[in-house]
């Protein structure tokens, strides 16, 4: 077949990028890296496309190409179809997989056993009473004496079963009502959405069709989206799936996304990308559980304020402009058909209520997973150390919250060897006295990089063993055998390329360490300032609940050693993992939990750290390991080897 020629006479080829399912046309001879840029997709290029860093490695699934040899890519990987995008010339239609954006390993984000343990610890919230219900009715046949309409007869039956004063009905249901009522001689299954003392019929089917009722709980994170498919009758989680938020092509953090939304068609693109991400997850979860998406009638979503604005295709610009006012904090129930979510077209979608521009529904939902809301005496601190660091202090009677720009470092972004908590990520690290690193890799394969929990361990081990000083600079005498020169400066060799999945060295640079220190400093200084604003100190906090994208394991001891967490009794700290998803699940199960989340959002008082005169002093003081005032960390002071 003859390829189509461009205006310049060059042949044009189709390039498909996975997992984004993006297709573009490019001219013959175009580099794959330029094609990635044309497609507006994210791909690391630390060396600027010179072929020396090895960060832009992709896998060619099908098609022909020409690729230059590079020391940054092993022959073994090249033989398996891997190539550096900057050194690859397109000579045919090809399909390319962007490796660092492969679908995340589900168990590393949401471990079923972990969630069961969390669910058991909050058993009082685990009751099944969702607002969407399936009601079985047996309608008597109409007569000349009893000739009320089909809908009126349904209403009379329902009023005997439920405490509702008004019944509404969707037009799509009215169109099939007569047939559904008569097919099984009045035996029907009604799907109702109940709000207060009103109910809306969103589906009706003959009982012989054995209609199923499912819902989804979904955490829409800036970096990761995770979803449960749930049987609304039993509360059982039928399937769990997760993936990267495809909006990442518009930036890795919320500020980048807001800026991207200001471009022509930018907001529409970001809206479509998050809908695509959610729909892909629903489709995969449904396939896994052998459920039809049309049987999904309710969705409970949690996410930060910016993610919800982009989900709803609303202008997010004012979130980042003083006085930082969002379009909404609470969203009315949304019809799935209005958003294009792949579930029953009459399904209902609930978004967890936010508190402000930088404390969103993910925090409100996450708080449901803690005893903080059920204890009126003991004071607790909730910390979500994700891309946007959010904190809440208080108890059952009062709550005060703030947010800090922590950045995505602990989610693996902006770090040379960093990656999300997915298959191939080093999640635990220990340094022996000999200086050798022992580590655990998710999935038990050769390491691809280091995720958040592993980065905490690595930073702590390098510091405690004297390989870096309190500023995060390498001790060249101590670490001479492990120090390597990179284009970004000095780096520490975590693992040699011959032992890594991609065949390239895993290195953490001084610049990476600086990013990690800024991230931990932002979280710790925000904690300090928040407590100061309410007249408390760390020692007066009974429990610390930690959520975030570290992975399933966070070594609290090492988090204290680097100054991410205060130096207190270790049994005060409790790692929650993805509390936002668990909270969304609880809200899905019961309207009481939804009401509790609404109450929590109304109760929280928000403090804007950017206007606090002492914030920069607190932040600057935390830009050391563990802190400029090491006396705040007595346990670290005892073992520190300067």
N, C-alpha and C positions, 0 to 999 in steps of 0.2 A: 504494500500500500504506500502511495506517495504521501509524504508528510506535507502539511500545509506550510507555505512559505510566508514569512513576514514581509513587510513593505521593503525591507532592506535586502530581501532575497535569501535570507537565512531560513532554514527549516525551523519549525516550532515544535516543541515537545511538551507533553503533559507531565507535570510533576505532582505526585500525590504525597502528602505528608501525614503520617500517622503519629500519635493517636488522634490528631485533630480532624482527620478526614477533610483536609483542605486541598483543593486542586487548583493549580495555576498553569498558565502557558508561559514558556520561556524560549528564547532563541537558542539554537545549537551553539555550543561553546560556552554558555553561561555557567558560572561556577555554582555549585550547590549552595554555597554560603550566600551568594547573591540571591538565589531563588528563595532561600529561607527568609531573607530580609524583605524581598518583594511580597512574600506571603504574610509578612508582619507577624512572624513567629519568633519565639524566644530561643536563643541558642548561645551558649557561652563561647566567647572568642577572646580569651585573655591576651593573646599575642597579636591581636588585630589582623588575623588572617594570614599570618606568615608561615603557619604549619609547624610551629615549634612547641606550642603549649599542649596540644592534644585534647583540648576541651571540646572542640566542635565535632567530636566523633559521632557518626550516624551509621545506621545499618541500612544498606540497600537491599530491600526485599525482592525487587524484581527490576529488570531493565538493564541497559548497557550504559557504561560510563568509562571515563578515563581518569585515573587517579595517580598523582605523583607519589613516589615513595617518601616517607618521612620517618625520622627516628622517633617521633612522638607516637607512632602507631606500630605495634608489633606485627610481624609477618603472620603470626597465628590468628590475630584478629582480622587482618586483611583477607586471609583465606576464607574467613567465615562471612565475608560480605561487609565488613565494617570499613569505613573510610572517613577521612577528615573532610568535612564539608568545604573547607577553604581550598583544599587541594584536589577537589573532584570536579571534573568537567562533564556536563550533561550531553550525552550523544544519542539519547533515545528516550522514549517514555519510561519513567521510572517511578517506583514507590519507595519512599524512604521513611524509616522510623527514627524519630529523635529519641535516643536512648535515655537521656536523663529525665525525660518526661513520659517514661513508660508508666502504665497504670500502677498505682501504689499497691504493695502487698497488703491485702485486707487485714490479716491478723496483726500487722504491725500498727495499724490505726485503731482497729476495734477488735479486741480479743473477746470472744464470747464468754469465756470463763471470768475474765476481768469484769465485764459488764454485769454478769450474774451476781458476782460478789458485791458490786456497787448497788445493784438493785435490791439485794437482800438487806443491805445496811440501811435502806430507806423504805423498808417494807410498808410503812404506814401510807406512803404515797402510791403504792402499787395496788390500785383497785381499778377494775375495768368498768368504766362508765363513760364511753366516748360520746360526743355530741351527734355522731352519725350512727344510727342504729338500724338493724333489720327487724321488722315486726311482721309476724305471720298473722294474717287475717283470713277468716272464713265468712264471706259475705253471703247472706241469704239472697235468693233470687228476687228480683223486683216483681211486684204485682200491680194490678190496677189500683189497689188500695194503698200500696206502699211503693209509689213510683218516684221516689227521690232519685236525684242524679247519682251516677256512680261515685263521683267525688264526695257528695254529701253523705252517702252511706259509709264511705271510708272514714270520713271525719267523725261520724257518730260512733263508729267502732273504736276509733283511736282515743276519743275522749273518755271512753270507759276504761281504757288501758293506761292512758297517760294523763298527766296534769297539764293539758294544753288548752288554751282558750281560742287560738286561731290557727287554722290550717291553710297554708299556701301550697301551690303546686306549680312546678316548672312547665313551660309550654311543651317541651319535648316529651314530658310524661303524659300530658293531656292527649297528645296525638296517638299514643298507643294504649291509653287507659282502657278503652272499651274492649279491645281485643284481649288484653291481659286479664281483665276481670272475668271474661266469659270462657276462656280456654279451659280452665280447670274448674268450671262451675263455681266461681267465686273464691276459690282458694288462691290467694296471692301473697307475695312477699313484697312488703313496702320498705324502701330505703328512705329514712327520714333524716333531715338535718334539724336538730332541735336547738333553739336559742331562746332562753328564758321560758316564757309560756307560749311561745309560737313555734310551729314546726313547718317545715317545707318538704313536700314529697319530691325527692330528686330521682327516684326510679321506682318502677313497679313491674314485677314479672310474675308469671304463673309459678306456683310453688313447685311444679314438676321440673322446672328448669334449675332448681337447687342453687339459687343465686348466692354467691360468696361475697364476703365483706372484708376488705383489706384497707390498710392505711400505710402511709410512709412517714417516718421521722427522718429529718434531714438537717444536718449541720452544714451550712454554707460558709466555709472558711475562706479567708483571703487566698490561702495556698491550697487547701485540701477540702474536698466535699465528700462527706460520708453519709450513708443512708441505710436505714433499717426498713425492710418490708415486714409489716406486722399484721397478724390475724386479729382483727378488731373484736372478734368474739371471745378469743382465749387470751389475747395479749402476747401470744407467742411470736418471737422474732423468727420469721421464716427464712430470711436471707439478709446478708449484710454485704454491702459493696462500698467501694470508695475510689476516688480518682483525684488527680490534680484538677483544680479549677481552671477551665480552659481560658478564663480571662487573663491568665498569666501572660499571654502574648501582649496584653496592654499594660504590663508592669507587674512587679512583684509585691508591691505594697499598696495600701489604699490611696495614698497621695498620688502615686503614679497612675492609678486607675482614674482618679478624679481628673487629673490633667489630661489623660487620654480621652476622657468623655467630652472634653471641650473641643476636640478635633471634629471636623465635618464627619458626620455619621458615626462618631466615636461612641456616643451613648448607646445608639441603636446596636452597634456591634457588640459592645460589652453585655448588653441585655440579652442579645441572641446567644452569646457564648455561654452565659450561666444557665439559660434555659436548656441549651443543648447539653451541657454537662449534667444537669439534673435528669433530663429525659434519657440520656444514655445510661445513667445509673438505674433509673426505674426499669428500663428495658432489660438490663442485665439481671437485676434482682428478680424481676418477674419470670424471666426465662429460667433462672436457677431454681425458683420455687414452683415452676409450672403454674403460674398464675397469669391471667389476662390483665393487662393494665386497665381495662375497662371495669375490672372488679375493685379498683382502688378508688375509694370515695372520699378519703380525707387525708390531708397532708399537714403535718406540724413541722414548721421550719424554724430554725434558729440561725442567727448570723449577726454580724456587726451592722451598724447603721448604714455604712456605705454599701455593703453587699446587698442589703435590702432595697436601697434606692436603685441600684443597678438592676436588681431582679425585677423591680416594678417599672423600670424604664423612666425613672424620675431624675430630674436634674440634681446631681450631688454637689455642685460647686460650692454652695453656701455652707456645707459641712466644714470646709477648711478655711473659710473666710470669717474674720471677726465680725459679729459676735458668735460665730459657730452654731448657726441655727439650722437644723434639718427640716425637711418638708413635713416630717411626721415622726412621732415616737411610737404611736399605736396605730395599727392598720386594721380597718374593718375586714371581716372575712371576705376572701376573694374567691371568685369562681375560676375553676381550673381552665375553662375555655377562654377566659379573658387573658390569661398569661400564655396559653399554649402548652401547658404542662401535660405530659403524656399519662393521663389517668382518665377516669370516667369524665366525660365532658361537662357533667353537672356536679362534679366533685368540688369540695370546699377546701380552701387553703388558709391555714392560720399562721401568722408570723408572730414570733415571741416579741413582747413589747420592749422597746428600748428606753433608756433614760436620757440620753443626749447624743450628740454627734459622735462621741468617742467611747461611749459605754452603751453597747447594743443589746439586742435580744439574746445573743449568745451568753452574755453574762447573767441576765435575768434567768434564763433556762438553767445555766450552770449552777446557780445558787440553790436550785431545788434539790440538787444532789448532796447537799451538805446539811449537817445538823444545826448549822448557824441560824436557820429560820425557826428552829423549834426550841431554842434555849434562850431564856430571857435574862439569865444572869451572866453566864460565861461569854466573853468577847472573843470573836474569831476574826481572822483575816483571810480573805479569798484572793488568790493571785492567779490571773491568767497571763502567763508569760509568752504568749504567742507574738505574732507580728505587731499587734497593737496591745501593749501591756495594760491590762485593766485590773483594778484593785477595788475591793469592797471590805470595809471594816464595820463591825457592829454585832448585833444579836437580834433576837426576835422583835425587840421593841424599836430599834433604830438602826439605820444603815447609812453610811457615807461612802461615796465612791469617787474615783478619779481615774485618769488614763495617762499613759506616757508613751512616747514613740520609741518602743523598744527595738523595732526593726526585725527582719526575718532571719537573723543570724542563727538562732537556736532551732530554726526550721530548716537549716542547711543552706539558705540562700546567702549570697555575698561572701561565701567562704570557699577558697580554692578546692578543698577536698570535701566540702559540705554537700549534703544531699538530704532529701526528706527521709522519714523513717519508713523505708521500703526495703524490699529484698535486696540484699547486698550491702546494706548500711551497717557499719560498725556501731553497735549500740552500747557496748560496755568496754572500758579500757582500764587496764591496771599495769603500772610500771614496776618491774622487779628492781631489786637493789642494783642489779647489773646494768640497768638501763634498758633492758629488753621490754618491749610492749607485748602484753598478752591481751587479746580482745575477743569479743563475741560478735558474730555477724548474723543479722537477720536472714533466715533461710539457709544458713549453714554453707553458703557458697563463698567463693573468693570475694574480698571486699571491693566495692565500687566507690565507696566514700564513707563519710562519717556523719551520722545524724545528730540531732540535738543532745541527747543524753550522752552520746559518745564524746561530743565536743566539750561538754561539762567535765567529764572524766579526764579527757586529754589535757585540758587547760589546768586542772587541779594537779594532775600528776607531774606535768612539766614544771609547775610552780613549786610544789612541795619538794621535789627532788633537785631543785636548784638549776634547772635548765633554762628558765626564764626568770627575770627579776620582777620586782613589784610593778614595774612599768609595762611588763609584757615583752621586754627586749631579751634576746637570746644571750646566754652566757657562752660565748664562743669557746672558751677554754674547757668548760664542762661538757658541752654538747658538740665538740669539734667533729666527731665521727658521724654525726647525724645532720649537721648543718649543710645545706645546699644553697647555691645561688640561683635565684629565679629572676625573671624580668621584673618581678614586683619586689625584689630585695631578698633578704635572707629568709630561708624556710627550714622547717624541721621535717625530716623524712619519716613519716609515719609507717609507710610500708613501701618496699621496692616494687617496681613495675612487674617484675617476674612473678610476684606473688599476688598481684591484684587482678581483678576481673577484666579491666580494660587494657591491661598490659602496660600501664603507665604509673609512674611514681605517685603515691598519695602524699601530698605535702601541705603543711600548714605554715603560712607565712606570718611575719610580724604584723603585716597589715590585717590578716585574718584575726590574729589575736587581739589587735586593737579594736576590731569590730565587735568581737565577743565581749571585751571589757566594757565597751560603750553600752552594749545591750544589757549586760548584768548591772552596770552602773545605773542605767535608766530605771530598771525595776527596783533596785534597792533604795535609790534616792526617793523614788515615788512612794515607796512603803514608809520611809522615814518621815517624809513631809506630810503624808496623809495622817499618820498617827499623831504627829505634832499638832495638826489642825484640830484634832479631837481631844487633845490634852492627854495622850497616852504614849507609852513607850513600848518597845518590843516585849519586855518582860511581863507586861500586863496582858498579853495576848495568850489565850489558852490554847488555841489550835490554829494552825496555818494549813489552809487547803490550797493545793497547787494544781492548776490545770495548764494545759498548753500542748504544743506540738513537739515535745521532746521525743516522743516514742512511748513505749509501754513502761520503760524503766528510767527513773531518775534517781541517781545516787545522792541522797540528801547530804551526806557527809562531804562529798566533793562540791556540792552546790554552796555549802557554807564556806569551804576552803577558798573558793574564788570570790566570795562576797556577794553571791546572788541572793542567799538567804541569811538571816541573822544567826548569830552563834548562840543558840538556845538548846534546851534538851531536845534530842532528836525525836522523841516520841510525840512531840507537839506537831510534827509535820506529817501531812497526809497527801499523797499524790493521787489525783483523781483521774488523770488521763483526759479523754475527751468528754468533759462534763457537759458541754453544749449539746452533744448528740443525745446523751442520756437524759438531759432535761427535756429535749424535744420529744423524746420517746414517752416520758412521763406525762407531758401535756397531751400527747396523742391519745393516751389511755383514758384520761379522765378530765372532764370539765372542771372539777374541783382544783386540779393542778393548774389548769389554765387560769382560773380565778386567783389562785395563789401567786402565780407569776405576775399577773396584773397588779396585785396588791404589793408585791415586792418592788416592782418598777415605780409605783406611786410613792413608796416609802423612802426610796433612795434619794439622798441629797448629793448633788454633783459638785465637785470642786474642780475648778479649772487651774491646773498646775502652771500653765503658761503665764498666768498673771500673778503668780506667787513670787514675791521679790527674793525669797531665799532659795528658789529652786536651783538656780545655776550653781550656787555654793554647795548645795547638797549633791548635785550631780557631779561636779568637779571633784569633790571629796571621794566619790565612789569610783573614780577612774584609776584606781590602783588595785593591786591584789593583796589582800582582800579589800582594803580600804586605806585611805591616807592615814586614818587613825586605827592602827592595828590593834590597839587596846580594846576596840569594839569586838574583836575576835580572839579572845584569850586562848581558845583551843588551837587555833591556827598559829598563834604566836609561840606556843610551846614546841611545835614541831617544825616551824619554818627554818630552813637552812639558807641563810643569806650568802 
